[in-house]
Amino acid sequence: MAVRYSVFALAAITINLATQWLGLHLYRGPLALPVAMAGGTAAGLATKYVLDKRWIFYDPEIGLRTHMRKFLLYSVMGVATTILFWGTELAFDAISVDGRLRFVGGAIGLVAGYALKYRLDNWFVFEAPS
């Protein structure tokens, strides 16, 4: 299960950072980096929720109301981990002259965030030991 979770985290990290990269190339206006980060976060969050629900926590519940409630909880649990991720990415962006370290910081922040998020999701969202 740890290997599967790691592979899913890597997939979500790739989607997140690729979405950011694309966003930064498509939009260069005011607040380009925060806009790209928000887009990447949304893309990674949706991907990871679908994978975690089915293949990590084996959650059998179905229905729109259930999915909405769980996705909301899943998103709330992601707030702290998103702050960790964004803070790390922005710190690495600030210490690099040309922004090249931005995605290194983003990847580090995402890895640390996913390690914490597994516990939060297990305790509060899917409520089943795994």
C-alpha positions as a Python dict, from the first residue, in 0.01 Angstrom:
ca = {
    (1, 'M'): (0, 0, 0),
    (2, 'A'): (289, 238, 73),
    (3, 'V'): (423, 184, -278),
    (4, 'R'): (80, 249, -431),
    (5, 'Y'): (34, 565, -220),
    (6, 'S'): (380, 685, -327),
    (7, 'V'): (304, 622, -695),
    (8, 'F'): (-27, 809, -665),
    (9, 'A'): (146, 1096, -485),
    (10, 'L'): (406, 1110, -763),
    (11, 'A'): (128, 1119, -1023),
    (12, 'A'): (-50, 1402, -839),
    (13, 'I'): (279, 1592, -795),
    (14, 'T'): (349, 1558, -1167),
    (15, 'I'): (0, 1679, -1258),
    (16, 'N'): (27, 1968, -1010),
    (17, 'L'): (367, 2090, -1129),
    (18, 'A'): (286, 2036, -1498),
    (19, 'T'): (-34, 2239, -1456),
    (20, 'Q'): (167, 2514, -1289),
    (21, 'W'): (428, 2510, -1564),
    (22, 'L'): (159, 2533, -1830),
    (23, 'G'): (-21, 2808, -1640),
    (24, 'L'): (299, 3013, -1610),
    (25, 'H'): (355, 2982, -1983),
    (26, 'L'): (-1, 3077, -2073),
    (27, 'Y'): (-42, 3364, -1827),
    (28, 'R'): (234, 3608, -1736),
    (29, 'G'): (24, 3883, -1580),
    (30, 'P'): (-17, 4000, -1223),
    (31, 'L'): (-9, 3722, -965),
    (32, 'A'): (93, 3466, -1230),
    (33, 'L'): (267, 3238, -980),
    (34, 'P'): (-19, 3224, -724),
    (35, 'V'): (-271, 3168, -1005),
    (36, 'A'): (-57, 2885, -1146),
    (37, 'M'): (-11, 2736, -798),
    (38, 'A'): (-387, 2743, -734),
    (39, 'G'): (-454, 2572, -1068),
    (40, 'G'): (-192, 2307, -1000),
    (41, 'T'): (-328, 2248, -652),
    (42, 'A'): (-682, 2199, -783),
    (43, 'A'): (-568, 1955, -1053),
    (44, 'G'): (-354, 1754, -811),
    (45, 'L'): (-624, 1752, -543),
    (46, 'A'): (-894, 1614, -772),
    (47, 'T'): (-661, 1346, -910),
    (48, 'K'): (-541, 1237, -568),
    (49, 'Y'): (-892, 1222, -422),
    (50, 'V'): (-1014, 982, -689),
    (51, 'L'): (-707, 759, -655),
    (52, 'D'): (-703, 763, -273),
    (53, 'K'): (-1073, 697, -232),
    (54, 'R'): (-1069, 389, -452),
    (55, 'W'): (-720, 241, -424),
    (56, 'I'): (-581, 351, -85),
    (57, 'F'): (-877, 369, 151),
    (58, 'Y'): (-1103, 129, -44),
    (59, 'D'): (-1399, 353, 29),
    (60, 'P'): (-1713, 180, -105),
    (61, 'E'): (-1953, 469, -46),
    (62, 'I'): (-2121, 613, -354),
    (63, 'G'): (-2361, 893, -432),
    (64, 'L'): (-2321, 1261, -508),
    (65, 'R'): (-2396, 1377, -153),
    (66, 'T'): (-2139, 1136, -6),
    (67, 'H'): (-1874, 1234, -262),
    (68, 'M'): (-1936, 1603, -200),
    (69, 'R'): (-1906, 1560, 179),
    (70, 'K'): (-1591, 1351, 153),
    (71, 'F'): (-1430, 1573, -108),
    (72, 'L'): (-1500, 1876, 112),
    (73, 'L'): (-1340, 1701, 413),
    (74, 'Y'): (-1053, 1584, 193),
    (75, 'S'): (-1000, 1942, 77),
    (76, 'V'): (-1014, 2080, 432),
    (77, 'M'): (-751, 1827, 541),
    (78, 'G'): (-543, 1957, 253),
    (79, 'V'): (-539, 2317, 375),
    (80, 'A'): (-248, 2268, 618),
    (81, 'T'): (-58, 2056, 370),
    (82, 'T'): (-119, 2314, 96),
    (83, 'I'): (22, 2588, 320),
    (84, 'L'): (331, 2369, 372),
    (85, 'F'): (360, 2305, -3),
    (86, 'W'): (303, 2665, -111),
    (87, 'G'): (537, 2799, 159),
    (88, 'T'): (816, 2567, 52),
    (89, 'E'): (768, 2646, -316),
    (90, 'L'): (760, 3021, -255),
    (91, 'A'): (1069, 3002, -31),
    (92, 'F'): (1265, 2818, -299),
    (93, 'D'): (1138, 3063, -560),
    (94, 'A'): (1257, 3354, -344),
    (95, 'I'): (1609, 3216, -298),
    (96, 'S'): (1663, 3152, -668),
    (97, 'V'): (1742, 3446, -889),
    (98, 'D'): (1562, 3311, -1195),
    (99, 'G'): (1292, 3095, -1033),
    (100, 'R'): (1456, 2768, -1136),
    (101, 'L'): (1434, 2627, -784),
    (102, 'R'): (1060, 2695, -765),
    (103, 'F'): (958, 2345, -873),
    (104, 'V'): (1222, 2180, -654),
    (105, 'G'): (1064, 2352, -355),
    (106, 'G'): (719, 2260, -481),
    (107, 'A'): (814, 1894, -507),
    (108, 'I'): (967, 1892, -158),
    (109, 'G'): (662, 2064, -11),
    (110, 'L'): (426, 1822, -186),
    (111, 'V'): (613, 1514, -64),
    (112, 'A'): (609, 1641, 296),
    (113, 'G'): (245, 1742, 261),
    (114, 'Y'): (134, 1404, 128),
    (115, 'A'): (306, 1223, 414),
    (116, 'L'): (100, 1429, 660),
    (117, 'K'): (-216, 1419, 447),
    (118, 'Y'): (-233, 1039, 453),
    (119, 'R'): (-272, 1046, 832),
    (120, 'L'): (-528, 1325, 826),
    (121, 'D'): (-735, 1154, 556),
    (122, 'N'): (-719, 821, 736),
    (123, 'W'): (-834, 974, 1066),
    (124, 'F'): (-1092, 1227, 949),
    (125, 'V'): (-1211, 1164, 593),
    (126, 'F'): (-1233, 794, 526),
    (127, 'E'): (-1251, 689, 894),
    (128, 'A'): (-1120, 340, 837),
    (129, 'P'): (-786, 198, 941),
    (130, 'S'): (-562, 104, 652),
}
